[in-house]
Amino acid sequence: MSLVHELAPRPIRAVGPIDTSPISLTPARSTDLDPIWKSVVPESRTRGNDIHLPISLAFAERLCAAYTEANSLVVRVSILLHDTGWGRVDETRILSEGFSGDWRKAAIRYEHEKQGCLIAREVLPPLGYDTEFVETVCTIIDGHDTRKEACSLEDALVRDADRLWRFDQAGIALASNWFGMDPATYCDRLAAEIIPEMLTEAAIAMATADLDRSNALLKTVVLR
């Protein structure tokens, strides 16, 4: 029996409630993934992963509530581990290559995906996750930045959660600096480029609500 589900046409319609409140109101509440977190503390200290990954997990759990047919454990573990590979690549290249020029095709992005898969294969089996589960997670991690299309509903939810954190004020503060943009310009980019990439109805609603709040809070109409 497959651990993942086929994709519906985009935007994928939600079957459960869509929570568009600030993500700080619903942090990831379960502790079942704490052993994985403890296994990747060193990898969480690179490129703001200790902010990016927990916020993305919280968004992933919201998306799972809206798409109850998805395998939530696959989604949650995949989003937790998806960017840990940044901790094992040349840190001096992360910003110089991964966030400039044609950054989506940068070699270092492929490298961090491969390293993320290696990390998943290292940390998950000792914690009791079987081979099928581990390889399902690795399929999602390997290509989450560089593969054009999602390969399953679970992959789509991970991709959307990975993008959603950028719309929170913490995400804007970090990522606008990575891309060398002021917050107003970065918020414009989120609206023009990132929302159209969202795969699910729920993520579009969450991103739009968060962006409206962030623009108001950061006074991007004036500070540009």
C-alpha positions as CSV (number, residue, x, y, z in Angstrom):
1,M,0.0,0.0,0.0
2,S,1.4,3.4,-1.0
3,L,2.3,5.9,1.7
4,V,1.4,8.8,-0.6
5,H,-1.6,9.9,-2.6
6,E,-2.1,11.0,-6.2
7,L,-2.3,14.7,-7.0
8,A,-5.6,16.4,-7.9
9,P,-5.7,19.3,-10.4
10,R,-4.3,22.5,-8.9
11,P,-5.2,24.4,-6.9
12,I,-6.0,21.3,-4.9
13,R,-9.3,21.8,-3.1
14,A,-9.3,21.5,0.7
15,V,-11.6,19.0,2.4
16,G,-11.0,20.3,5.9
17,P,-10.8,23.7,7.6
18,I,-8.4,26.4,6.4
19,D,-6.8,28.3,9.2
20,T,-5.5,31.7,8.0
21,S,-4.7,33.1,11.5
22,P,-1.1,34.1,12.3
23,I,1.1,30.9,12.5
24,S,2.4,31.9,15.9
25,L,-1.1,31.1,17.3
26,T,-0.7,27.4,16.3
27,P,2.9,26.2,16.7
28,A,3.4,22.5,16.1
29,R,2.0,20.9,19.2
30,S,3.0,17.3,19.1
31,T,6.2,16.0,20.7
32,D,6.4,12.7,18.7
33,L,9.0,14.2,16.3
34,D,11.3,15.5,19.1
35,P,13.7,12.6,18.7
36,I,14.2,13.6,15.1
37,W,14.7,17.3,16.1
38,K,17.4,16.2,18.6
39,S,19.1,14.2,15.9
40,V,19.5,17.2,13.6
41,V,20.4,20.0,15.9
42,P,23.8,20.7,14.2
43,E,22.0,20.9,10.8
44,S,19.4,23.3,12.2
45,R,22.1,26.0,13.0
46,T,22.8,26.8,9.3
47,R,20.9,29.3,7.1
48,G,18.3,30.0,9.7
49,N,17.0,26.4,9.8
50,D,16.2,26.7,13.5
51,I,13.6,29.4,12.5
52,H,12.6,28.1,9.0
53,L,12.0,24.5,9.9
54,P,9.8,24.9,13.0
55,I,7.6,27.5,11.3
56,S,7.3,25.3,8.2
57,L,6.3,22.4,10.3
58,A,3.6,24.4,11.9
59,F,2.3,25.4,8.4
60,A,2.5,21.7,7.3
61,E,0.3,20.6,10.2
62,R,-2.3,23.3,9.2
63,L,-2.2,22.0,5.7
64,C,-2.6,18.4,6.9
65,A,-5.8,19.5,8.8
66,A,-7.1,20.9,5.5
67,Y,-6.1,17.8,3.5
68,T,-7.0,15.0,5.9
69,E,-6.5,12.3,3.2
70,A,-2.8,13.0,3.2
71,N,-0.3,10.9,5.2
72,S,0.4,13.5,7.8
73,L,3.5,11.7,9.3
74,V,5.1,11.6,5.8
75,V,4.4,15.3,5.4
76,R,5.6,16.3,8.9
77,V,8.8,14.3,8.8
78,S,9.6,15.4,5.3
79,I,9.2,19.1,6.1
80,L,11.3,18.7,9.3
81,L,14.2,17.2,7.3
82,H,13.9,18.8,3.9
83,D,16.4,21.6,4.4
84,T,18.8,19.9,6.8
85,G,21.2,19.3,3.9
86,W,22.1,23.0,4.0
87,G,24.1,22.1,7.1
88,R,26.4,19.9,5.1
89,V,27.3,22.0,2.1
90,D,29.9,24.8,1.8
91,E,28.3,27.6,3.9
92,T,30.1,30.3,2.0
93,R,28.2,29.2,-1.2
94,I,24.7,29.2,0.3
95,L,24.0,32.9,-0.2
96,S,26.4,33.5,-3.0
97,E,24.9,30.7,-5.2
98,G,21.7,29.6,-3.7
99,F,20.1,33.0,-3.5
100,S,21.4,34.9,-6.4
101,G,21.2,34.8,-10.2
102,D,19.3,31.8,-11.5
103,W,19.1,30.5,-8.0
104,R,16.5,27.7,-8.7
105,K,19.1,25.9,-10.9
106,A,22.1,26.5,-8.7
107,A,24.2,23.4,-8.2
108,I,24.3,23.9,-4.4
109,R,20.5,23.5,-4.3
110,Y,20.8,20.0,-5.8
111,E,23.6,19.3,-3.3
112,H,21.6,20.3,-0.3
113,E,18.7,18.0,-1.4
114,K,21.1,15.1,-1.8
115,Q,22.6,15.8,1.6
116,G,19.2,16.0,3.1
117,C,18.4,12.5,1.8
118,L,21.6,11.2,3.4
119,I,20.7,12.7,6.7
120,A,17.2,11.2,6.5
121,R,18.7,7.8,5.9
122,E,21.1,8.3,8.8
123,V,18.7,9.5,11.5
124,L,15.3,7.8,10.7
125,P,16.1,4.1,10.8
126,P,17.6,4.2,14.4
127,L,14.4,5.9,15.5
128,G,12.2,3.0,14.2
129,Y,11.2,4.3,10.8
130,D,11.1,1.5,8.2
131,T,12.8,1.5,4.8
132,E,9.6,2.2,2.8
133,F,8.9,5.2,5.0
134,V,12.4,6.5,4.8
135,E,12.5,6.2,1.0
136,T,9.2,7.9,0.7
137,V,10.5,10.9,2.7
138,C,13.7,11.0,0.6
139,T,11.7,11.0,-2.7
140,I,10.0,14.3,-1.4
141,I,13.3,15.8,-0.1
142,D,15.2,15.0,-3.3
143,G,13.7,17.6,-5.7
144,H,11.7,19.8,-3.3
145,D,13.6,22.9,-4.7
146,T,14.7,21.7,-8.1
147,R,12.0,19.4,-9.5
148,K,9.3,21.2,-11.4
149,E,6.3,19.2,-10.4
150,A,5.2,17.6,-7.2
151,C,4.9,13.8,-7.3
152,S,2.2,13.3,-4.7
153,L,-0.3,15.1,-2.5
154,E,2.2,14.8,0.4
155,D,4.9,16.3,-1.8
156,A,2.6,19.2,-2.7
157,L,1.9,19.9,1.0
158,V,5.6,19.9,1.8
159,R,6.3,22.3,-1.0
160,D,3.6,24.7,0.0
161,A,4.6,24.6,3.7
162,D,8.2,25.3,2.6
163,R,6.9,28.4,0.8
164,L,4.4,29.5,3.4
165,W,6.9,30.4,6.1
166,R,8.2,33.2,3.8
167,F,5.0,35.1,4.3
168,D,5.3,35.3,8.1
169,Q,7.2,38.4,9.4
170,A,10.1,36.1,10.6
171,G,10.4,34.6,7.2
172,I,10.3,38.0,5.5
173,A,13.0,39.3,7.9
174,L,15.4,36.4,7.1
175,A,14.7,35.8,3.4
176,S,14.6,39.4,2.2
177,N,18.1,39.7,3.6
178,W,19.2,36.5,1.8
179,F,18.0,37.8,-1.5
180,G,19.4,41.3,-0.9
181,M,16.0,43.0,-1.0
182,D,14.2,45.5,1.3
183,P,11.0,44.1,2.8
184,A,8.7,45.9,0.5
185,T,10.4,44.6,-2.6
186,Y,10.5,41.1,-1.2
187,C,6.8,41.3,-0.4
188,D,6.1,42.3,-4.0
189,R,8.1,39.3,-5.1
190,L,6.0,37.0,-2.8
191,A,2.8,38.3,-4.4
192,A,4.1,38.1,-8.0
193,E,6.2,34.9,-8.0
194,I,5.5,32.7,-5.0
195,I,1.7,32.8,-4.5
196,P,1.3,31.6,-8.2
197,E,3.5,28.7,-7.4
198,M,1.3,27.4,-4.5
199,L,-0.3,24.1,-5.3
200,T,-3.2,24.0,-2.8
201,E,-6.2,26.1,-2.2
202,A,-5.4,26.2,1.6
203,A,-1.9,27.5,1.0
204,I,-3.0,30.3,-1.3
205,A,-5.5,31.4,1.4
206,M,-2.9,31.3,4.1
207,A,-0.3,33.1,2.1
208,T,-2.6,35.8,1.0
209,A,-3.8,36.5,4.6
210,D,-0.2,36.4,5.9
211,L,1.0,38.8,3.2
212,D,-1.8,41.3,3.9
213,R,-0.8,41.3,7.6
214,S,2.9,41.6,6.9
215,N,2.5,44.4,4.4
216,A,0.4,46.3,7.0
217,L,2.7,45.6,9.9
218,L,5.9,46.4,8.0
219,K,4.3,49.5,6.3
220,T,5.6,48.4,2.9
221,V,3.3,51.0,1.2
222,V,5.4,53.8,2.8
223,L,8.8,52.2,3.3
224,R,9.8,51.6,-0.3
